[in-house]
Amino acid sequence: MISQYEKYKGIHPGIVLGRELKKRAIKQRPFALSLAEHPQTFNAITKGKRGLSTPLALKIERKLGLEEGTLVILQAYYDIQKVKEQETKHTPDLSILSKSLFWDTDINRIDWQRQYRAVIQRVFERGNENDKKEITRFYGEEKIKLALEESKTRRPYTIHKTNLSAG
């Protein structure tokens, strides 16, 4: 890969392509049509909303005189970056959390981002200090504070006892 594109590792190749076209003063629509591609598809690629296929990448590289494989490699690096982001940021360290906290659910199916309030409330109601530290590390103090403040607005769980003195 050309060393000038090395700095674009992890960036969507369509965004790099859009910059390259702009730098060369090439309009997207005529360029897409010259490749026998739909302008809408090409636009989605340059906005980073759609992946770049290998056949299209090769056509673009030939047309622009880029080193063969440059855009394909950028697409691969982008895909790798996306997988790494998903692996690292979507779950806390489950080896730290007590198994008893989530006894009633499959811990691997928890959507940690969407269900953060319930997770935080459960950990702070029932968890030990290690559980609380890990959840605080994962979500950050601001999000913890917000979720706990929201939990105060709901009524606490209570066990209702029958009135034994009546009789």
C-alpha positions as a Markdown table, in Angstrom:
| # | Residue | x | y | z |
|---|---|---|---|---|
| 1 | Met | 0.0 | 0.0 | 0.0 |
| 2 | Ile | 1.2 | 3.5 | -0.8 |
| 3 | Ser | 2.7 | 5.0 | 2.4 |
| 4 | Gln | 0.6 | 8.2 | 2.0 |
| 5 | Tyr | -2.5 | 6.1 | 2.6 |
| 6 | Glu | -1.0 | 4.3 | 5.7 |
| 7 | Lys | -2.3 | 7.2 | 7.9 |
| 8 | Tyr | -5.9 | 6.3 | 6.8 |
| 9 | Lys | -5.9 | 2.9 | 8.5 |
| 10 | Gly | -9.2 | 2.4 | 10.3 |
| 11 | Ile | -11.0 | 5.1 | 8.3 |
| 12 | His | -13.7 | 4.1 | 5.8 |
| 13 | Pro | -12.2 | 3.9 | 2.3 |
| 14 | Gly | -15.1 | 5.8 | 0.9 |
| 15 | Ile | -14.2 | 8.8 | 2.9 |
| 16 | Val | -10.6 | 8.6 | 1.7 |
| 17 | Leu | -12.0 | 8.3 | -1.8 |
| 18 | Gly | -14.2 | 11.3 | -1.4 |
| 19 | Arg | -11.2 | 13.4 | -0.3 |
| 20 | Glu | -9.2 | 12.1 | -3.2 |
| 21 | Leu | -11.9 | 13.1 | -5.7 |
| 22 | Lys | -12.2 | 16.5 | -4.1 |
| 23 | Lys | -8.5 | 17.0 | -4.2 |
| 24 | Arg | -8.5 | 16.2 | -8.0 |
| 25 | Ala | -11.6 | 18.3 | -8.6 |
| 26 | Ile | -13.5 | 15.3 | -9.9 |
| 27 | Lys | -17.3 | 15.4 | -9.5 |
| 28 | Gln | -18.8 | 12.2 | -7.9 |
| 29 | Arg | -21.8 | 11.7 | -10.2 |
| 30 | Pro | -19.9 | 11.8 | -13.5 |
| 31 | Phe | -17.1 | 9.7 | -12.0 |
| 32 | Ala | -19.6 | 7.1 | -10.8 |
| 33 | Leu | -21.3 | 7.0 | -14.2 |
| 34 | Ser | -17.9 | 6.6 | -15.9 |
| 35 | Leu | -17.5 | 3.4 | -13.8 |
| 36 | Ala | -21.0 | 2.2 | -14.7 |
| 37 | Glu | -22.0 | 2.6 | -11.1 |
| 38 | His | -25.2 | 4.1 | -9.7 |
| 39 | Pro | -24.4 | 7.6 | -8.3 |
| 40 | Gln | -26.5 | 6.9 | -5.2 |
| 41 | Thr | -24.5 | 3.8 | -4.4 |
| 42 | Phe | -21.3 | 5.7 | -5.0 |
| 43 | Asn | -22.4 | 8.6 | -2.8 |
| 44 | Ala | -23.3 | 6.2 | 0.0 |
| 45 | Ile | -19.7 | 4.7 | -0.2 |
| 46 | Thr | -18.1 | 8.2 | -0.1 |
| 47 | Lys | -20.1 | 9.1 | 2.9 |
| 48 | Gly | -18.9 | 5.9 | 4.7 |
| 49 | Lys | -22.4 | 4.4 | 4.9 |
| 50 | Arg | -21.7 | 1.5 | 2.6 |
| 51 | Gly | -18.8 | -0.9 | 2.2 |
| 52 | Leu | -16.5 | -0.9 | -0.8 |
| 53 | Ser | -16.5 | -4.1 | -2.8 |
| 54 | Thr | -13.3 | -5.5 | -4.2 |
| 55 | Pro | -14.4 | -5.3 | -7.9 |
| 56 | Leu | -15.5 | -1.7 | -7.5 |
| 57 | Ala | -12.3 | -0.8 | -5.6 |
| 58 | Leu | -10.2 | -2.2 | -8.4 |
| 59 | Lys | -12.2 | -0.2 | -11.0 |
| 60 | Ile | -11.7 | 3.0 | -9.0 |
| 61 | Glu | -8.0 | 2.4 | -8.5 |
| 62 | Arg | -7.4 | 1.8 | -12.2 |
| 63 | Lys | -9.4 | 5.0 | -13.1 |
| 64 | Leu | -7.5 | 7.2 | -10.6 |
| 65 | Gly | -4.1 | 5.6 | -11.1 |
| 66 | Leu | -3.8 | 4.4 | -7.5 |
| 67 | Glu | -1.7 | 1.4 | -6.5 |
| 68 | Glu | -3.8 | -1.8 | -6.9 |
| 69 | Gly | -5.3 | -3.0 | -3.7 |
| 70 | Thr | -5.0 | 0.3 | -1.8 |
| 71 | Leu | -8.8 | 0.8 | -1.3 |
| 72 | Val | -9.3 | -2.9 | -0.6 |
| 73 | Ile | -6.7 | -2.9 | 2.1 |
| 74 | Leu | -8.3 | 0.3 | 3.6 |
| 75 | Gln | -11.7 | -1.5 | 3.6 |
| 76 | Ala | -10.1 | -4.5 | 5.4 |
| 77 | Tyr | -8.5 | -2.2 | 8.0 |
| 78 | Tyr | -11.8 | -0.4 | 8.5 |
| 79 | Asp | -13.6 | -3.7 | 9.0 |
| 80 | Ile | -11.0 | -4.8 | 11.5 |
| 81 | Gln | -11.3 | -1.5 | 13.4 |
| 82 | Lys | -15.1 | -1.9 | 13.6 |
| 83 | Val | -14.8 | -5.5 | 15.0 |
| 84 | Lys | -12.3 | -4.4 | 17.6 |
| 85 | Glu | -14.5 | -1.5 | 18.7 |
| 86 | Gln | -17.4 | -3.9 | 19.2 |
| 87 | Glu | -15.3 | -6.4 | 21.1 |
| 88 | Thr | -13.8 | -3.8 | 23.5 |
| 89 | Lys | -16.6 | -1.4 | 24.3 |
| 90 | His | -19.8 | -3.4 | 24.5 |
| 91 | Thr | -19.3 | -5.5 | 27.6 |
| 92 | Pro | -17.7 | -4.9 | 31.0 |
| 93 | Asp | -15.2 | -7.5 | 32.3 |
| 94 | Leu | -17.6 | -10.4 | 33.0 |
| 95 | Ser | -15.0 | -12.3 | 35.0 |
| 96 | Ile | -15.1 | -9.6 | 37.7 |
| 97 | Leu | -18.9 | -9.4 | 38.0 |
| 98 | Ser | -20.5 | -11.8 | 40.5 |
| 99 | Lys | -22.4 | -14.6 | 38.8 |
| 100 | Ser | -25.3 | -14.2 | 41.2 |
| 101 | Leu | -26.1 | -10.6 | 40.0 |
| 102 | Phe | -27.6 | -11.9 | 36.8 |
| 103 | Trp | -28.8 | -15.3 | 37.9 |
| 104 | Asp | -32.2 | -14.7 | 36.2 |
| 105 | Thr | -30.9 | -13.9 | 32.7 |
| 106 | Asp | -28.3 | -15.0 | 30.1 |
| 107 | Ile | -25.5 | -12.5 | 30.8 |
| 108 | Asn | -24.2 | -12.9 | 27.2 |
| 109 | Arg | -27.5 | -11.6 | 25.8 |
| 110 | Ile | -27.6 | -8.3 | 27.9 |
| 111 | Asp | -27.5 | -5.2 | 25.7 |
| 112 | Trp | -25.1 | -3.3 | 27.9 |
| 113 | Gln | -25.7 | 0.0 | 26.2 |
| 114 | Arg | -29.5 | 0.0 | 25.9 |
| 115 | Gln | -30.1 | -1.6 | 29.3 |
| 116 | Tyr | -27.6 | 0.4 | 31.3 |
| 117 | Arg | -30.1 | 1.8 | 33.8 |
| 118 | Ala | -31.3 | -1.7 | 34.9 |
| 119 | Val | -27.7 | -3.0 | 35.0 |
| 120 | Ile | -26.4 | -0.1 | 37.1 |
| 121 | Gln | -29.4 | -0.2 | 39.5 |
| 122 | Arg | -29.0 | -4.0 | 40.0 |
| 123 | Val | -25.3 | -3.8 | 40.6 |
| 124 | Phe | -25.6 | -0.9 | 43.0 |
| 125 | Glu | -28.5 | -2.6 | 44.9 |
| 126 | Arg | -27.1 | -6.1 | 45.1 |
| 127 | Gly | -23.4 | -6.1 | 44.1 |
| 128 | Asn | -20.2 | -6.1 | 46.1 |
| 129 | Glu | -17.5 | -3.4 | 45.9 |
| 130 | Asn | -15.7 | -5.2 | 43.0 |
| 131 | Asp | -18.9 | -5.3 | 41.0 |
| 132 | Lys | -19.5 | -1.6 | 41.6 |
| 133 | Lys | -15.9 | -0.7 | 40.6 |
| 134 | Glu | -16.1 | -2.6 | 37.4 |
| 135 | Ile | -19.5 | -1.2 | 36.4 |
| 136 | Thr | -18.2 | 2.3 | 37.2 |
| 137 | Arg | -15.1 | 1.8 | 35.1 |
| 138 | Phe | -17.2 | 0.5 | 32.2 |
| 139 | Tyr | -19.9 | 3.2 | 32.2 |
| 140 | Gly | -18.1 | 6.1 | 33.8 |
| 141 | Glu | -19.1 | 8.1 | 36.9 |
| 142 | Glu | -21.5 | 10.5 | 35.1 |
| 143 | Lys | -23.6 | 7.7 | 33.6 |
| 144 | Ile | -23.7 | 5.9 | 37.0 |
| 145 | Lys | -24.8 | 9.0 | 38.8 |
| 146 | Leu | -27.6 | 9.6 | 36.3 |
| 147 | Ala | -28.9 | 6.1 | 36.4 |
| 148 | Leu | -28.9 | 6.0 | 40.2 |
| 149 | Glu | -30.7 | 9.4 | 40.4 |
| 150 | Glu | -33.3 | 8.0 | 38.0 |
| 151 | Ser | -33.8 | 5.0 | 40.2 |
| 152 | Lys | -34.7 | 7.2 | 43.2 |
| 153 | Thr | -37.7 | 8.5 | 41.3 |
| 154 | Arg | -39.3 | 5.0 | 41.2 |
| 155 | Arg | -40.8 | 3.5 | 44.3 |
| 156 | Pro | -38.5 | 1.0 | 46.0 |
| 157 | Tyr | -39.4 | -2.7 | 46.0 |
| 158 | Thr | -41.4 | -3.6 | 49.1 |
| 159 | Ile | -42.8 | -6.8 | 50.5 |
| 160 | His | -46.4 | -6.3 | 51.5 |
| 161 | Lys | -47.3 | -8.1 | 54.7 |
| 162 | Thr | -50.9 | -8.9 | 55.6 |
| 163 | Asn | -52.3 | -7.1 | 58.6 |
| 164 | Leu | -52.2 | -9.7 | 61.3 |
| 165 | Ser | -53.5 | -7.4 | 64.1 |
| 166 | Ala | -57.0 | -7.2 | 62.6 |
| 167 | Gly | -59.2 | -9.7 | 64.1 |
